[in-house]
Amino acid sequence: MLSPIIFPKSLWSYNPIPTGCVLWYPAWARGLNSTAFKSVDLFGHLAAVTGATHEEDGRQFDDVDDVISFGDIGAPVFDGVNDKLSIIVWLNSDNNPTATEALVTKYDDSVSPKKRTLFLNVRAGASLNKVACAAYTDGDAANNIQNIINSAVNVPGTFLCLGVSIDLGAETIVIYAGGSVAASTKSTAGTPPTTFGDTDRNFTIGRAHNDDLHFDGRIGEVGMWNRILTAGEFDYYCQKTDWRYL
């Protein structure tokens, strides 16, 4: 069943979706509890669900094979037409990750050469429960910009409002936890990207395009903007939506 298209409102209205929203997926919405639906934004991206059971506060991912795929999203986000991007995810990990777990990606390491555009994930090992975000040049794993939060922010069993803004022109990535800036360390390799290119890989939630980087836990909602959200906008969004999760 396809959901009705609900138009994003201004930041200061009852619907806390900042302008410039190119994808908004409230995973808790009852109207989006089927295995195929459209995102609740002006673009109505068609999504396909594998597993990821619907719950009152989001979709549950099993760390095995669950995924939500929005297909190969292109313009106005990717396809080399944009150099700015913001993402917000409400997440609740079930356990401490034993391997890197994807939240949102446009990423595939199963082919050669690798096809990477973007990832936002939760780390394991020495970086346990830290969050990382990276963008790549023309899908090339050797050319990228990446930020990793300096300290663990993900607490299994507790919902976290996670945000990230990426400005490729300025070579900056800012990560937010709970609406506030989280100290992070930037690294670059090779030639960092100047725009968000397209690798013809699907934009996915809960795992990478290939059967990899599985998330173990719940995703409450995902939003994406083709501009840089301000610190005030990240905080406002978290404050306006935390009643559902906290």
C-alpha positions as a LaTeX table, in Angstrom:
\begin{tabular}{lrrr}
\hline
Residue & $x$ (\AA) & $y$ (\AA) & $z$ (\AA) \\
\hline
Met1 & 0.00 & 0.00 & 0.00 \\
Leu2 & 1.42 & 3.39 & $-0.99$ \\
Ser3 & 1.28 & 6.17 & 1.55 \\
Pro4 & $-0.17$ & 9.59 & 0.74 \\
Ile5 & 2.39 & 12.28 & 0.02 \\
Ile6 & 2.56 & 14.74 & 2.91 \\
Phe7 & 4.24 & 18.01 & 2.07 \\
Pro8 & 7.06 & 19.14 & 4.37 \\
Lys9 & 6.20 & 22.20 & 6.44 \\
Ser10 & 8.45 & 25.04 & 7.49 \\
Leu11 & 10.77 & 24.51 & 10.43 \\
Trp12 & 8.65 & 26.59 & 12.78 \\
Ser13 & 5.33 & 24.87 & 12.05 \\
Tyr14 & 3.87 & 21.88 & 13.86 \\
Asn15 & 5.66 & 19.53 & 11.48 \\
Pro16 & 9.40 & 19.87 & 12.33 \\
Ile17 & 10.78 & 19.18 & 8.86 \\
Pro18 & 13.25 & 21.92 & 7.85 \\
Thr19 & 12.95 & 23.18 & 4.30 \\
Gly20 & 15.05 & 21.51 & 1.63 \\
Cys21 & 13.98 & 18.02 & 2.71 \\
Val22 & 14.63 & 15.52 & $-0.09$ \\
Leu23 & 13.76 & 12.37 & 1.87 \\
Trp24 & 11.78 & 11.89 & 5.05 \\
Tyr25 & 10.87 & 8.45 & 6.33 \\
Pro26 & 8.98 & 8.24 & 9.66 \\
Ala27 & 9.45 & 4.50 & 10.22 \\
Trp28 & 6.89 & 4.54 & 13.04 \\
Ala29 & 4.04 & 5.70 & 10.79 \\
Arg30 & 1.25 & 3.12 & 10.52 \\
Gly31 & 0.62 & 4.10 & 6.91 \\
Leu32 & 4.16 & 2.97 & 6.07 \\
Asn33 & 3.98 & $-0.47$ & 7.68 \\
Ser34 & 3.88 & $-2.45$ & 4.44 \\
Thr35 & 6.76 & $-3.89$ & 2.42 \\
Ala36 & 6.47 & $-1.19$ & $-0.25$ \\
Phe37 & 5.68 & 2.49 & 0.24 \\
Lys38 & 6.71 & 6.01 & $-0.74$ \\
Ser39 & 8.74 & 8.34 & 1.41 \\
Val40 & 6.83 & 11.20 & 3.03 \\
Asp41 & 8.34 & 14.14 & 1.15 \\
Leu42 & 7.90 & 16.05 & $-2.08$ \\
Phe43 & 9.74 & 13.36 & $-4.07$ \\
Gly44 & 7.89 & 10.25 & $-2.89$ \\
His45 & 10.86 & 7.88 & $-3.21$ \\
Leu46 & 9.64 & 4.30 & $-3.59$ \\
Ala47 & 11.00 & 1.97 & $-0.89$ \\
Ala48 & 11.17 & $-1.80$ & $-0.62$ \\
Val49 & 11.44 & $-3.55$ & 2.77 \\
Thr50 & 13.13 & $-6.87$ & 3.46 \\
Gly51 & 12.42 & $-8.02$ & 7.02 \\
Ala52 & 12.65 & $-4.95$ & 9.30 \\
Thr53 & 9.40 & $-5.46$ & 11.20 \\
His54 & 7.19 & $-2.46$ & 11.92 \\
Glu55 & 6.87 & $-1.35$ & 15.57 \\
Glu56 & 5.16 & 1.62 & 17.22 \\
Asp57 & 8.43 & 3.56 & 17.38 \\
Gly58 & 10.11 & 2.45 & 14.16 \\
Arg59 & 11.42 & $-0.51$ & 12.20 \\
Gln60 & 13.30 & $-3.34$ & 13.91 \\
Phe61 & 16.43 & $-4.66$ & 12.15 \\
Asp62 & 17.75 & $-8.14$ & 12.98 \\
Asp63 & 21.50 & $-7.88$ & 12.20 \\
Val64 & 21.07 & $-10.69$ & 9.66 \\
Asp65 & 19.40 & $-9.63$ & 6.41 \\
Asp66 & 16.96 & $-6.80$ & 7.08 \\
Val67 & 17.13 & $-3.72$ & 4.87 \\
Ile68 & 15.03 & $-0.85$ & 3.54 \\
Ser69 & 16.07 & 0.25 & 0.06 \\
Phe70 & 15.00 & 3.47 & $-1.62$ \\
Gly71 & 16.64 & 2.55 & $-4.90$ \\
Asp72 & 19.27 & 4.58 & $-6.71$ \\
Ile73 & 18.35 & 8.07 & $-5.54$ \\
Gly74 & 19.96 & 10.62 & $-7.85$ \\
Ala75 & 19.31 & 14.35 & $-8.22$ \\
Pro76 & 18.82 & 16.64 & $-6.36$ \\
Val77 & 21.09 & 14.87 & $-3.86$ \\
Phe78 & 23.54 & 12.74 & $-5.80$ \\
Asp79 & 24.51 & 12.49 & $-9.51$ \\
Gly80 & 27.16 & 15.18 & $-9.07$ \\
Val81 & 24.69 & 18.06 & $-8.77$ \\
Asn82 & 25.11 & 18.90 & $-5.09$ \\
Asp83 & 27.94 & 19.40 & $-2.59$ \\
Lys84 & 25.92 & 19.79 & 0.61 \\
Leu85 & 23.94 & 17.22 & 2.56 \\
Ser86 & 22.39 & 16.83 & 6.01 \\
Ile87 & 20.97 & 13.67 & 7.59 \\
Ile88 & 19.07 & 12.98 & 10.81 \\
Val89 & 18.46 & 9.47 & 12.17 \\
Trp90 & 16.71 & 8.34 & 15.34 \\
Leu91 & 18.26 & 4.99 & 16.30 \\
Asn92 & 18.27 & 2.49 & 19.14 \\
Ser93 & 20.93 & $-0.24$ & 19.05 \\
Asp94 & 20.00 & $-3.56$ & 20.64 \\
Asn95 & 23.56 & $-4.52$ & 21.55 \\
Asn96 & 27.14 & $-3.31$ & 21.45 \\
Pro97 & 28.18 & $-3.76$ & 17.81 \\
Thr98 & 30.65 & $-6.55$ & 17.11 \\
Ala99 & 31.24 & $-5.17$ & 13.61 \\
Thr100 & 30.50 & $-1.90$ & 11.82 \\
Glu101 & 26.74 & $-1.41$ & 11.47 \\
Ala102 & 25.26 & 0.76 & 8.72 \\
Leu103 & 22.54 & 3.30 & 9.47 \\
Val104 & 22.23 & 4.88 & 6.00 \\
Thr105 & 24.47 & 4.16 & 3.02 \\
Lys106 & 25.00 & 4.44 & $-0.68$ \\
Tyr107 & 27.82 & 1.93 & $-0.61$ \\
Asp108 & 28.88 & $-1.42$ & $-2.09$ \\
Asp109 & 32.15 & $-3.26$ & $-1.45$ \\
Ser110 & 31.07 & $-6.47$ & $-3.19$ \\
Val111 & 32.28 & $-5.31$ & $-6.60$ \\
Ser112 & 35.67 & $-4.33$ & $-7.98$ \\
Pro113 & 36.36 & $-1.49$ & $-8.10$ \\
Lys114 & 34.32 & $-0.70$ & $-4.99$ \\
Lys115 & 31.34 & 1.62 & $-5.37$ \\
Arg116 & 31.06 & 4.02 & $-2.45$ \\
Thr117 & 29.27 & 7.36 & $-2.26$ \\
Leu118 & 28.25 & 7.83 & 1.37 \\
Phe119 & 27.93 & 6.06 & 4.69 \\
Leu120 & 26.82 & 6.85 & 8.22 \\
Asn121 & 27.51 & 4.02 & 10.64 \\
Val122 & 28.08 & 2.85 & 14.21 \\
Arg123 & 31.51 & 1.42 & 14.96 \\
Ala124 & 32.77 & $-1.61$ & 16.88 \\
Gly125 & 36.12 & $-2.73$ & 18.31 \\
Ala126 & 38.44 & 0.05 & 19.48 \\
Ser127 & 35.86 & 2.61 & 18.30 \\
Leu128 & 32.94 & 0.87 & 20.05 \\
Asn129 & 29.69 & 2.87 & 19.84 \\
Lys130 & 31.36 & 5.78 & 18.09 \\
Val131 & 29.77 & 7.10 & 14.91 \\
Ala132 & 31.48 & 7.65 & 11.57 \\
Cys133 & 30.44 & 9.43 & 8.39 \\
Ala134 & 32.26 & 9.42 & 5.06 \\
Ala135 & 31.82 & 10.62 & 1.47 \\
Tyr136 & 33.75 & 9.29 & $-1.52$ \\
Thr137 & 34.96 & 10.53 & $-4.89$ \\
Asp138 & 33.36 & 8.70 & $-7.83$ \\
Gly139 & 32.84 & 5.60 & $-5.71$ \\
Asp140 & 36.57 & 5.18 & $-5.12$ \\
Ala141 & 37.38 & 3.88 & $-1.64$ \\
Ala142 & 40.83 & 5.50 & $-1.80$ \\
Asn143 & 39.50 & 9.05 & $-2.20$ \\
Asn144 & 37.34 & 10.28 & 0.64 \\
Ile145 & 36.61 & 12.58 & 3.54 \\
Gln146 & 35.62 & 11.04 & 6.87 \\
Asn147 & 34.78 & 12.09 & 10.42 \\
Ile148 & 34.68 & 9.82 & 13.48 \\
Ile149 & 33.24 & 10.99 & 16.80 \\
Asn150 & 35.94 & 11.16 & 19.48 \\
Ser151 & 33.93 & 9.42 & 22.20 \\
Ala152 & 31.14 & 6.85 & 22.33 \\
Val153 & 27.66 & 8.39 & 21.98 \\
Asn154 & 25.61 & 5.33 & 21.10 \\
Val155 & 24.12 & 3.65 & 24.19 \\
Pro156 & 22.46 & 0.30 & 23.40 \\
Gly157 & 18.88 & 0.17 & 24.61 \\
Thr158 & 18.42 & 3.97 & 24.41 \\
Phe159 & 17.24 & 6.03 & 21.46 \\
Leu160 & 19.70 & 8.58 & 20.06 \\
Cys161 & 18.98 & 11.48 & 17.72 \\
Leu162 & 21.98 & 11.47 & 15.40 \\
Gly163 & 22.65 & 14.17 & 12.84 \\
Val164 & 25.35 & 14.97 & 10.33 \\
Ser165 & 26.02 & 17.84 & 7.95 \\
Ile166 & 28.48 & 17.44 & 5.09 \\
Asp167 & 29.86 & 20.40 & 3.13 \\
Leu168 & 32.17 & 18.98 & 0.47 \\
Gly169 & 33.11 & 22.40 & $-0.86$ \\
Ala170 & 34.44 & 23.40 & 2.55 \\
Glu171 & 35.71 & 19.85 & 3.30 \\
Thr172 & 33.79 & 19.74 & 6.59 \\
Ile173 & 31.64 & 17.12 & 8.29 \\
Val174 & 29.85 & 17.99 & 11.53 \\
Ile175 & 28.22 & 15.25 & 13.60 \\
Tyr176 & 25.46 & 15.94 & 16.13 \\
Ala177 & 24.31 & 13.75 & 19.02 \\
Gly178 & 21.09 & 14.65 & 20.79 \\
Gly179 & 20.93 & 17.93 & 18.89 \\
Ser180 & 24.39 & 19.11 & 20.01 \\
Val181 & 27.69 & 19.09 & 18.16 \\
Ala182 & 29.81 & 16.05 & 19.04 \\
Ala183 & 33.58 & 16.48 & 18.92 \\
Ser184 & 34.98 & 14.49 & 16.02 \\
Thr185 & 38.18 & 13.99 & 14.07 \\
Lys186 & 38.36 & 14.56 & 10.33 \\
Ser187 & 40.56 & 12.63 & 7.94 \\
Thr188 & 40.98 & 12.79 & 4.18 \\
Ala189 & 42.51 & 10.36 & 1.71 \\
Gly190 & 43.58 & 10.90 & $-1.89$ \\
Thr191 & 41.38 & 13.46 & $-3.61$ \\
Pro192 & 38.27 & 14.16 & $-1.48$ \\
Pro193 & 34.97 & 14.57 & $-3.37$ \\
Thr194 & 33.74 & 18.00 & $-4.42$ \\
Thr195 & 30.16 & 16.82 & $-5.14$ \\
Phe196 & 28.08 & 13.81 & $-4.17$ \\
Gly197 & 28.59 & 11.61 & $-7.20$ \\
Asp198 & 26.53 & 8.56 & $-8.05$ \\
Thr199 & 27.72 & 4.97 & $-8.03$ \\
Asp200 & 24.36 & 3.50 & $-9.20$ \\
Arg201 & 24.08 & 1.80 & $-5.81$ \\
Asn202 & 20.84 & 1.92 & $-3.84$ \\
Phe203 & 20.32 & 4.28 & $-0.92$ \\
Thr204 & 19.70 & 1.90 & 1.95 \\
Ile205 & 18.79 & 1.91 & 5.63 \\
Gly206 & 20.04 & $-0.81$ & 7.97 \\
Arg207 & 22.76 & $-2.31$ & 5.78 \\
Ala208 & 24.94 & $-1.59$ & 2.74 \\
His209 & 23.76 & $-2.22$ & $-0.85$ \\
Asn210 & 25.45 & $-5.59$ & $-0.77$ \\
Asp211 & 24.59 & $-7.98$ & 2.07 \\
Asp212 & 26.93 & $-6.30$ & 4.56 \\
Leu213 & 27.16 & $-3.96$ & 7.57 \\
His214 & 23.88 & $-5.11$ & 9.13 \\
Phe215 & 22.28 & $-2.94$ & 11.82 \\
Asp216 & 21.01 & $-4.57$ & 15.02 \\
Gly217 & 18.26 & $-2.45$ & 16.55 \\
Arg218 & 15.54 & 0.01 & 15.72 \\
Ile219 & 15.39 & 2.97 & 13.34 \\
Gly220 & 12.72 & 5.50 & 14.28 \\
Glu221 & 13.00 & 7.93 & 11.38 \\
Val222 & 15.38 & 9.16 & 8.71 \\
Gly223 & 15.53 & 12.59 & 7.11 \\
Met224 & 17.83 & 13.94 & 4.41 \\
Trp225 & 18.34 & 17.50 & 3.11 \\
Asn226 & 20.32 & 18.83 & 0.17 \\
Arg227 & 21.65 & 21.72 & 2.22 \\
Ile228 & 23.47 & 22.31 & 5.51 \\
Leu229 & 21.13 & 22.37 & 8.49 \\
Thr230 & 22.16 & 24.84 & 11.16 \\
Ala231 & 22.96 & 23.80 & 14.72 \\
Gly232 & 19.66 & 25.39 & 15.75 \\
Glu233 & 17.74 & 23.32 & 13.20 \\
Phe234 & 19.33 & 20.06 & 14.36 \\
Asp235 & 18.51 & 20.90 & 17.97 \\
Tyr236 & 14.97 & 22.00 & 17.12 \\
Tyr237 & 14.25 & 18.81 & 15.18 \\
Cys238 & 15.51 & 16.61 & 18.03 \\
Gln239 & 13.56 & 18.55 & 20.63 \\
Lys240 & 10.36 & 18.40 & 18.59 \\
Thr241 & 10.56 & 14.64 & 17.98 \\
Asp242 & 12.11 & 13.23 & 21.18 \\
Trp243 & 8.72 & 12.72 & 22.86 \\
Arg244 & 8.22 & 9.68 & 20.65 \\
Tyr245 & 11.41 & 7.95 & 21.70 \\
Leu246 & 12.53 & 9.17 & 25.14 \\
\hline
\end{tabular}
